[in-house]
Each structure stands twice: as structure tokens, then as C-alpha cells.
Amino acid sequence: MSKICQITGKKAMVGNNVSHSKRRTKRTFEVNLFTKKFYWVEQDTWISLKVSANGLRTINKVGLDAAIKKASDKGYLYA
């Protein structure tokens, strides 16, 4: 399973480490991911999702059912 948020679709970005002498080397900016279990009331079951901190805020704001529906429409959610 890759390091991609299942709600927002966020994934690692590539950038540069810049030293004091301005020498640049490649690095990755990883996503702040959590593996969380949620109780899905509509399906009466527990589900486990890999979500970012922003994804947790989205679930808190719009609700689990709406967040899952939006993520599956955009293709972020995988089984």
C-alpha cells in the first residue's frame, strides 16, 4: 500500500535539500498519514483508512459518508 491519502489523494512531493552553500540534492516531502479506524454508520461496519491530517479535518467537517463518496468519485479510494 502506497503513501497516499485515501480521502484527499495527497501523495509525496519531490523537492531539494538546500545546504548553506546553496548545493541542492533531491529529497521527498512525505504526507502526514495516519491509519485510522472509523465506524461507518450507514453500512454498520468499521473501516480502516489511511488518511492525512487534512483528510481527518475533511471527515470531521463533512462527515464520513460524504467524504467517502467524494473520494470514490474522484478515484482516491481503493479497497
Biopython code that builds the backbone (N, CA, C, O; Angstrom):
import numpy as np
from Bio.PDB.StructureBuilder import StructureBuilder

atoms = [
    (1, "MET", "N", (0.839, -1.173, 0.000)),
    (1, "MET", "CA", (0.000, 0.000, 0.000)),
    (1, "MET", "C", (0.889, 1.242, 0.000)),
    (1, "MET", "O", (1.796, 1.363, 0.823)),
    (2, "SER", "N", (0.625, 2.155, -0.919)),
    (2, "SER", "CA", (1.478, 3.326, -1.042)),
    (2, "SER", "C", (1.095, 4.412, -0.054)),
    (2, "SER", "O", (0.070, 4.332, 0.623)),
    (3, "LYS", "N", (1.933, 5.419, 0.012)),
    (3, "LYS", "CA", (1.721, 6.521, 0.959)),
    (3, "LYS", "C", (0.862, 7.602, 0.326)),
    (3, "LYS", "O", (1.336, 8.700, 0.035)),
    (4, "ILE", "N", (-0.430, 7.273, 0.115)),
    (4, "ILE", "CA", (-1.380, 8.199, -0.485)),
    (4, "ILE", "C", (-2.606, 8.273, 0.416)),
    (4, "ILE", "O", (-3.106, 7.245, 0.872)),
    (5, "CYS", "N", (-3.086, 9.475, 0.672)),
    (5, "CYS", "CA", (-4.292, 9.658, 1.467)),
    (5, "CYS", "C", (-5.494, 9.166, 0.670)),
    (5, "CYS", "O", (-5.661, 9.524, -0.496)),
    (6, "GLN", "N", (-6.330, 8.346, 1.300)),
    (6, "GLN", "CA", (-7.478, 7.781, 0.614)),
    (6, "GLN", "C", (-8.653, 8.754, 0.540)),
    (6, "GLN", "O", (-9.616, 8.488, -0.179)),
    (7, "ILE", "N", (-8.601, 9.852, 1.250)),
    (7, "ILE", "CA", (-9.686, 10.834, 1.218)),
    (7, "ILE", "C", (-9.339, 12.012, 0.309)),
    (7, "ILE", "O", (-10.161, 12.413, -0.516)),
    (8, "THR", "N", (-8.143, 12.569, 0.445)),
    (8, "THR", "CA", (-7.783, 13.758, -0.329)),
    (8, "THR", "C", (-6.918, 13.454, -1.543)),
    (8, "THR", "O", (-6.819, 14.290, -2.441)),
    (9, "GLY", "N", (-6.290, 12.285, -1.600)),
    (9, "GLY", "CA", (-5.426, 11.948, -2.719)),
    (9, "GLY", "C", (-4.033, 12.534, -2.636)),
    (9, "GLY", "O", (-3.267, 12.460, -3.596)),
    (10, "LYS", "N", (-3.698, 13.121, -1.487)),
    (10, "LYS", "CA", (-2.365, 13.701, -1.329)),
    (10, "LYS", "C", (-1.305, 12.603, -1.362)),
    (10, "LYS", "O", (-1.503, 11.516, -0.820)),
    (11, "LYS", "N", (-0.162, 12.909, -2.015)),
    (11, "LYS", "CA", (0.952, 11.973, -2.042)),
    (11, "LYS", "C", (2.261, 12.743, -1.949)),
    (11, "LYS", "O", (2.267, 13.973, -1.964)),
    (12, "ALA", "N", (3.371, 12.016, -1.854)),
    (12, "ALA", "CA", (4.668, 12.643, -1.627)),
    (12, "ALA", "C", (5.048, 13.553, -2.791)),
    (12, "ALA", "O", (4.774, 13.256, -3.954)),
    (13, "MET", "N", (5.692, 14.676, -2.442)),
    (13, "MET", "CA", (6.206, 15.610, -3.445)),
    (13, "MET", "C", (7.730, 15.525, -3.433)),
    (13, "MET", "O", (8.332, 15.083, -2.454)),
    (14, "VAL", "N", (8.342, 15.957, -4.536)),
    (14, "VAL", "CA", (9.793, 15.934, -4.660)),
    (14, "VAL", "C", (10.293, 17.365, -4.652)),
    (14, "VAL", "O", (9.712, 18.246, -5.286)),
    (15, "GLY", "N", (11.382, 17.583, -3.923)),
    (15, "GLY", "CA", (11.982, 18.912, -3.851)),
    (15, "GLY", "C", (13.471, 18.809, -3.641)),
    (15, "GLY", "O", (14.077, 17.778, -3.932)),
    (16, "ASN", "N", (14.059, 19.864, -3.141)),
    (16, "ASN", "CA", (15.502, 19.917, -2.942)),
    (16, "ASN", "C", (15.855, 20.174, -1.491)),
    (16, "ASN", "O", (15.205, 20.971, -0.815)),
    (17, "ASN", "N", (16.898, 19.488, -1.012)),
    (17, "ASN", "CA", (17.594, 19.910, 0.198)),
    (17, "ASN", "C", (18.562, 20.995, -0.243)),
    (17, "ASN", "O", (19.295, 20.801, -1.212)),
    (18, "VAL", "N", (18.583, 22.121, 0.436)),
    (18, "VAL", "CA", (19.485, 23.207, 0.059)),
    (18, "VAL", "C", (20.422, 23.455, 1.224)),
    (18, "VAL", "O", (19.989, 23.816, 2.318)),
    (19, "SER", "N", (21.702, 23.260, 0.982)),
    (19, "SER", "CA", (22.694, 23.453, 2.033)),
    (19, "SER", "C", (23.025, 24.935, 2.177)),
    (19, "SER", "O", (22.525, 25.772, 1.425)),
    (20, "HIS", "N", (23.863, 25.239, 3.139)),
    (20, "HIS", "CA", (24.257, 26.621, 3.381)),
    (20, "HIS", "C", (24.977, 27.208, 2.170)),
    (20, "HIS", "O", (24.872, 28.404, 1.898)),
    (21, "SER", "N", (25.714, 26.354, 1.439)),
    (21, "SER", "CA", (26.428, 26.822, 0.245)),
    (21, "SER", "C", (25.547, 26.753, -1.005)),
    (21, "SER", "O", (26.048, 26.858, -2.125)),
    (22, "LYS", "N", (24.245, 26.579, -0.815)),
    (22, "LYS", "CA", (23.234, 26.517, -1.879)),
    (22, "LYS", "C", (23.374, 25.280, -2.769)),
    (22, "LYS", "O", (22.852, 25.273, -3.884)),
    (23, "ARG", "N", (24.057, 24.246, -2.313)),
    (23, "ARG", "CA", (24.150, 22.996, -3.055)),
    (23, "ARG", "C", (22.832, 22.247, -2.898)),
    (23, "ARG", "O", (22.331, 22.105, -1.782)),
    (24, "ARG", "N", (22.267, 21.767, -4.002)),
    (24, "ARG", "CA", (20.943, 21.144, -3.979)),
    (24, "ARG", "C", (21.022, 19.648, -4.226)),
    (24, "ARG", "O", (21.686, 19.196, -5.158)),
    (25, "THR", "N", (20.336, 18.882, -3.381)),
    (25, "THR", "CA", (20.191, 17.442, -3.569)),
    (25, "THR", "C", (18.708, 17.104, -3.439)),
    (25, "THR", "O", (17.972, 17.770, -2.711)),
    (26, "LYS", "N", (18.285, 16.075, -4.142)),
    (26, "LYS", "CA", (16.869, 15.715, -4.159)),
    (26, "LYS", "C", (16.413, 15.136, -2.828)),
    (26, "LYS", "O", (17.176, 14.468, -2.130)),
    (27, "ARG", "N", (15.156, 15.403, -2.488)),
    (27, "ARG", "CA", (14.529, 14.850, -1.293)),
    (27, "ARG", "C", (13.037, 14.724, -1.551)),
    (27, "ARG", "O", (12.516, 15.270, -2.524)),
    (28, "THR", "N", (12.346, 13.993, -0.663)),
    (28, "THR", "CA", (10.894, 13.870, -0.787)),
    (28, "THR", "C", (10.230, 14.510, 0.416)),
    (28, "THR", "O", (10.744, 14.449, 1.533)),
    (29, "PHE", "N", (9.088, 15.121, 0.176)),
    (29, "PHE", "CA", (8.243, 15.658, 1.226)),
    (29, "PHE", "C", (7.114, 14.660, 1.409)),
    (29, "PHE", "O", (6.203, 14.601, 0.582)),
    (30, "GLU", "N", (7.157, 13.875, 2.482)),
    (30, "GLU", "CA", (6.158, 12.830, 2.721)),
    (30, "GLU", "C", (4.864, 13.437, 3.268)),
    (30, "GLU", "O", (4.855, 14.543, 3.807)),
    (31, "VAL", "N", (3.786, 12.692, 3.116)),
    (31, "VAL", "CA", (2.475, 13.108, 3.595)),
    (31, "VAL", "C", (2.331, 12.698, 5.057)),
    (31, "VAL", "O", (2.853, 11.662, 5.470)),
    (32, "ASN", "N", (1.631, 13.503, 5.830)),
    (32, "ASN", "CA", (1.388, 13.219, 7.241)),
    (32, "ASN", "C", (0.221, 12.229, 7.352)),
    (32, "ASN", "O", (-0.922, 12.633, 7.566)),
    (33, "LEU", "N", (0.518, 10.926, 7.204)),
    (33, "LEU", "CA", (-0.522, 9.896, 7.129)),
    (33, "LEU", "C", (-0.749, 9.203, 8.463)),
    (33, "LEU", "O", (0.171, 9.019, 9.260)),
    (34, "PHE", "N", (-2.007, 8.826, 8.681)),
    (34, "PHE", "CA", (-2.410, 8.037, 9.839)),
    (34, "PHE", "C", (-3.257, 6.872, 9.347)),
    (34, "PHE", "O", (-4.025, 7.016, 8.396)),
    (35, "THR", "N", (-3.120, 5.726, 9.989)),
    (35, "THR", "CA", (-4.032, 4.615, 9.737)),
    (35, "THR", "C", (-5.081, 4.660, 10.836)),
    (35, "THR", "O", (-4.787, 4.394, 12.002)),
    (36, "LYS", "N", (-6.308, 4.999, 10.454)),
    (36, "LYS", "CA", (-7.383, 5.194, 11.427)),
    (36, "LYS", "C", (-8.541, 4.262, 11.114)),
    (36, "LYS", "O", (-8.815, 3.958, 9.953)),
    (37, "LYS", "N", (-9.220, 3.812, 12.170)),
    (37, "LYS", "CA", (-10.445, 3.047, 12.015)),
    (37, "LYS", "C", (-11.628, 3.962, 12.284)),
    (37, "LYS", "O", (-11.652, 4.696, 13.272)),
    (38, "PHE", "N", (-12.605, 3.906, 11.393)),
    (38, "PHE", "CA", (-13.805, 4.719, 11.504)),
    (38, "PHE", "C", (-15.013, 3.799, 11.538)),
    (38, "PHE", "O", (-15.028, 2.760, 10.878)),
    (39, "TYR", "N", (-16.028, 4.181, 12.307)),
    (39, "TYR", "CA", (-17.288, 3.446, 12.304)),
    (39, "TYR", "C", (-18.207, 4.100, 11.290)),
    (39, "TYR", "O", (-18.598, 5.257, 11.444)),
    (40, "TRP", "N", (-18.549, 3.350, 10.249)),
    (40, "TRP", "CA", (-19.390, 3.837, 9.175)),
    (40, "TRP", "C", (-20.828, 3.465, 9.493)),
    (40, "TRP", "O", (-21.226, 2.314, 9.314)),
    (41, "VAL", "N", (-21.607, 4.427, 9.962)),
    (41, "VAL", "CA", (-22.959, 4.195, 10.461)),
    (41, "VAL", "C", (-23.878, 3.685, 9.353)),
    (41, "VAL", "O", (-24.692, 2.792, 9.589)),
    (42, "GLU", "N", (-23.755, 4.245, 8.139)),
    (42, "GLU", "CA", (-24.636, 3.880, 7.043)),
    (42, "GLU", "C", (-24.482, 2.403, 6.658)),
    (42, "GLU", "O", (-25.458, 1.753, 6.283)),
    (43, "GLN", "N", (-23.253, 1.877, 6.751)),
    (43, "GLN", "CA", (-23.005, 0.471, 6.417)),
    (43, "GLN", "C", (-22.965, -0.423, 7.653)),
    (43, "GLN", "O", (-22.876, -1.644, 7.526)),
    (44, "ASP", "N", (-23.031, 0.169, 8.849)),
    (44, "ASP", "CA", (-22.978, -0.542, 10.127)),
    (44, "ASP", "C", (-21.731, -1.426, 10.225)),
    (44, "ASP", "O", (-21.818, -2.605, 10.570)),
    (45, "THR", "N", (-20.563, -0.835, 9.915)),
    (45, "THR", "CA", (-19.315, -1.584, 9.950)),
    (45, "THR", "C", (-18.140, -0.649, 10.266)),
    (45, "THR", "O", (-18.252, 0.568, 10.124)),
    (46, "TRP", "N", (-17.037, -1.220, 10.687)),
    (46, "TRP", "CA", (-15.801, -0.492, 10.914)),
    (46, "TRP", "C", (-14.963, -0.563, 9.647)),
    (46, "TRP", "O", (-14.867, -1.624, 9.030)),
    (47, "ILE", "N", (-14.350, 0.556, 9.246)),
    (47, "ILE", "CA", (-13.444, 0.555, 8.109)),
    (47, "ILE", "C", (-12.126, 1.176, 8.533)),
    (47, "ILE", "O", (-12.088, 2.038, 9.411)),
    (48, "SER", "N", (-11.055, 0.735, 7.910)),
    (48, "SER", "CA", (-9.728, 1.246, 8.195)),
    (48, "SER", "C", (-9.261, 2.043, 6.984)),
    (48, "SER", "O", (-9.260, 1.535, 5.863)),
    (49, "LEU", "N", (-8.864, 3.293, 7.212)),
    (49, "LEU", "CA", (-8.429, 4.171, 6.129)),
    (49, "LEU", "C", (-7.058, 4.745, 6.440)),
    (49, "LEU", "O", (-6.716, 4.976, 7.600)),
    (50, "LYS", "N", (-6.269, 4.976, 5.381)),
    (50, "LYS", "CA", (-5.041, 5.737, 5.504)),
    (50, "LYS", "C", (-5.372, 7.163, 5.133)),
    (50, "LYS", "O", (-5.597, 7.465, 3.961)),
    (51, "VAL", "N", (-5.406, 8.054, 6.127)),
    (51, "VAL", "CA", (-5.807, 9.439, 5.881)),
    (51, "VAL", "C", (-4.730, 10.394, 6.354)),
    (51, "VAL", "O", (-4.001, 10.116, 7.306)),
    (52, "SER", "N", (-4.642, 11.526, 5.671)),
    (52, "SER", "CA", (-3.726, 12.583, 6.084)),
    (52, "SER", "C", (-4.408, 13.437, 7.153)),
    (52, "SER", "O", (-5.593, 13.263, 7.437)),
    (53, "ALA", "N", (-3.661, 14.342, 7.728)),
    (53, "ALA", "CA", (-4.228, 15.246, 8.720)),
    (53, "ALA", "C", (-5.322, 16.103, 8.083)),
    (53, "ALA", "O", (-6.338, 16.389, 8.717)),
    (54, "ASN", "N", (-5.115, 16.507, 6.841)),
    (54, "ASN", "CA", (-6.129, 17.268, 6.123)),
    (54, "ASN", "C", (-7.358, 16.407, 5.847)),
    (54, "ASN", "O", (-8.483, 16.906, 5.872)),
    (55, "GLY", "N", (-7.150, 15.124, 5.585)),
    (55, "GLY", "CA", (-8.270, 14.214, 5.372)),
    (55, "GLY", "C", (-9.104, 14.032, 6.629)),
    (55, "GLY", "O", (-10.327, 13.921, 6.548)),
    (56, "LEU", "N", (-8.453, 13.999, 7.798)),
    (56, "LEU", "CA", (-9.184, 13.914, 9.062)),
    (56, "LEU", "C", (-10.051, 15.145, 9.268)),
    (56, "LEU", "O", (-11.185, 15.035, 9.735)),
    (57, "ARG", "N", (-9.531, 16.313, 8.925)),
    (57, "ARG", "CA", (-10.313, 17.544, 9.038)),
    (57, "ARG", "C", (-11.510, 17.524, 8.090)),
    (57, "ARG", "O", (-12.593, 18.000, 8.431)),
    (58, "THR", "N", (-11.302, 16.970, 6.901)),
    (58, "THR", "CA", (-12.399, 16.862, 5.938)),
    (58, "THR", "C", (-13.492, 15.952, 6.463)),
    (58, "THR", "O", (-14.675, 16.270, 6.344)),
    (59, "ILE", "N", (-13.105, 14.812, 7.050)),
    (59, "ILE", "CA", (-14.091, 13.878, 7.604)),
    (59, "ILE", "C", (-14.841, 14.531, 8.758)),
    (59, "ILE", "O", (-16.056, 14.367, 8.875)),
    (60, "ASN", "N", (-14.142, 15.262, 9.605)),
    (60, "ASN", "CA", (-14.801, 15.954, 10.713)),
    (60, "ASN", "C", (-15.760, 17.028, 10.226)),
    (60, "ASN", "O", (-16.786, 17.279, 10.859)),
    (61, "LYS", "N", (-15.434, 17.666, 9.102)),
    (61, "LYS", "CA", (-16.242, 18.767, 8.618)),
    (61, "LYS", "C", (-17.492, 18.297, 7.875)),
    (61, "LYS", "O", (-18.594, 18.758, 8.171)),
    (62, "VAL", "N", (-17.331, 17.379, 6.905)),
    (62, "VAL", "CA", (-18.470, 16.995, 6.063)),
    (62, "VAL", "C", (-19.080, 15.653, 6.445)),
    (62, "VAL", "O", (-20.165, 15.310, 5.973)),
    (63, "GLY", "N", (-18.397, 14.891, 7.293)),
    (63, "GLY", "CA", (-18.901, 13.582, 7.689)),
    (63, "GLY", "C", (-18.234, 12.473, 6.897)),
    (63, "GLY", "O", (-17.737, 12.696, 5.793)),
    (64, "LEU", "N", (-18.226, 11.279, 7.467)),
    (64, "LEU", "CA", (-17.537, 10.143, 6.856)),
    (64, "LEU", "C", (-18.194, 9.723, 5.552)),
    (64, "LEU", "O", (-17.499, 9.477, 4.566)),
    (65, "ASP", "N", (-19.517, 9.636, 5.524)),
    (65, "ASP", "CA", (-20.209, 9.156, 4.337)),
    (65, "ASP", "C", (-19.980, 10.090, 3.142)),
    (65, "ASP", "O", (-19.712, 9.623, 2.034)),
    (66, "ALA", "N", (-20.083, 11.394, 3.363)),
    (66, "ALA", "CA", (-19.873, 12.358, 2.278)),
    (66, "ALA", "C", (-18.420, 12.358, 1.810)),
    (66, "ALA", "O", (-18.154, 12.484, 0.615)),
    (67, "ALA", "N", (-17.481, 12.218, 2.743)),
    (67, "ALA", "CA", (-16.060, 12.208, 2.383)),
    (67, "ALA", "C", (-15.720, 10.963, 1.566)),
    (67, "ALA", "O", (-14.961, 11.046, 0.600)),
    (68, "ILE", "N", (-16.273, 9.814, 1.944)),
    (68, "ILE", "CA", (-16.011, 8.586, 1.206)),
    (68, "ILE", "C", (-16.637, 8.653, -0.186)),
    (68, "ILE", "O", (-16.033, 8.205, -1.161)),
    (69, "LYS", "N", (-17.833, 9.206, -0.279)),
    (69, "LYS", "CA", (-18.494, 9.322, -1.577)),
    (69, "LYS", "C", (-17.695, 10.229, -2.510)),
    (69, "LYS", "O", (-17.509, 9.906, -3.683)),
    (70, "LYS", "N", (-17.221, 11.364, -1.990)),
    (70, "LYS", "CA", (-16.445, 12.301, -2.798)),
    (70, "LYS", "C", (-15.105, 11.691, -3.227)),
    (70, "LYS", "O", (-14.665, 11.887, -4.359)),
    (71, "ALA", "N", (-14.458, 10.948, -2.312)),
    (71, "ALA", "CA", (-13.170, 10.326, -2.621)),
    (71, "ALA", "C", (-13.326, 9.222, -3.659)),
    (71, "ALA", "O", (-12.468, 9.070, -4.528)),
    (72, "SER", "N", (-14.409, 8.451, -3.583)),
    (72, "SER", "CA", (-14.607, 7.377, -4.560)),
    (72, "SER", "C", (-14.978, 7.945, -5.923)),
    (72, "SER", "O", (-14.629, 7.354, -6.946)),
    (73, "ASP", "N", (-15.680, 9.083, -5.962)),
    (73, "ASP", "CA", (-15.991, 9.732, -7.239)),
    (73, "ASP", "C", (-14.723, 10.218, -7.935)),
    (73, "ASP", "O", (-14.610, 10.139, -9.159)),
    (74, "LYS", "N", (-13.772, 10.720, -7.153)),
    (74, "LYS", "CA", (-12.524, 11.222, -7.727)),
    (74, "LYS", "C", (-11.490, 10.116, -7.940)),
    (74, "LYS", "O", (-10.454, 10.356, -8.559)),
    (75, "GLY", "N", (-11.755, 8.915, -7.439)),
    (75, "GLY", "CA", (-10.850, 7.791, -7.659)),
    (75, "GLY", "C", (-9.733, 7.660, -6.640)),
    (75, "GLY", "O", (-8.775, 6.924, -6.874)),
    (76, "TYR", "N", (-9.831, 8.358, -5.510)),
    (76, "TYR", "CA", (-8.798, 8.281, -4.480)),
    (76, "TYR", "C", (-8.935, 7.032, -3.614)),
    (76, "TYR", "O", (-7.937, 6.509, -3.117)),
    (77, "LEU", "N", (-10.148, 6.559, -3.434)),
    (77, "LEU", "CA", (-10.416, 5.458, -2.521)),
    (77, "LEU", "C", (-10.199, 4.134, -3.238)),
    (77, "LEU", "O", (-10.749, 3.895, -4.312)),
    (78, "TYR", "N", (-9.393, 3.283, -2.628)),
    (78, "TYR", "CA", (-9.168, 1.951, -3.177)),
    (78, "TYR", "C", (-9.398, 0.943, -2.066)),
    (78, "TYR", "O", (-9.208, 1.251, -0.889)),
    (79, "ALA", "N", (-9.798, -0.241, -2.433)),
    (79, "ALA", "CA", (-10.155, -1.267, -1.441)),
    (79, "ALA", "C", (-8.961, -2.047, -0.965)),
    (79, "ALA", "O", (-9.100, -2.942, -0.132)),
]
sb = StructureBuilder()
sb.init_structure("model")
sb.init_model(0)
sb.init_chain("A")
sb.init_seg("    ")
for serial, (resi, resn, name, xyz) in enumerate(atoms, 1):
    if name == "N":
        sb.init_residue(resn, " ", resi, " ")
    sb.init_atom(name, np.array(xyz, "f"), 0.0, 1.0, " ", f" {name:<3s}", serial, name[0])
structure = sb.get_structure()
